[in-house]
Amino acid sequence: MTLESALERVSSMLGVTLDWMRLEEFLPPHAEPRLRRSALASSFVAALELARMGKAEIAQDEIFGPMRLRRVTA
């Protein structure tokens, strides 16, 4: 999965909810294992970019714990 497609997917999915979502929820549902790893990495970078731009918040309660995202509400 390219960074551009991950950024588009994460942005559009964040736009429909105000709740926290786990990073894994942004992955394509029926992807093969190799694609899932690529999609997870691209989604992580997309989440960091959205947080940098002030469009998303990222939370992780413990080391190696699940990463969660939510849209920033102004």
Summary of the structure (lengths in Angstrom):
residues: 74
radius of gyration: 11.6
end to end distance: 30.1
largest distance: 37.3
contacts: 197
relative contact order: 0.25
helix: 49%
strand: 14%
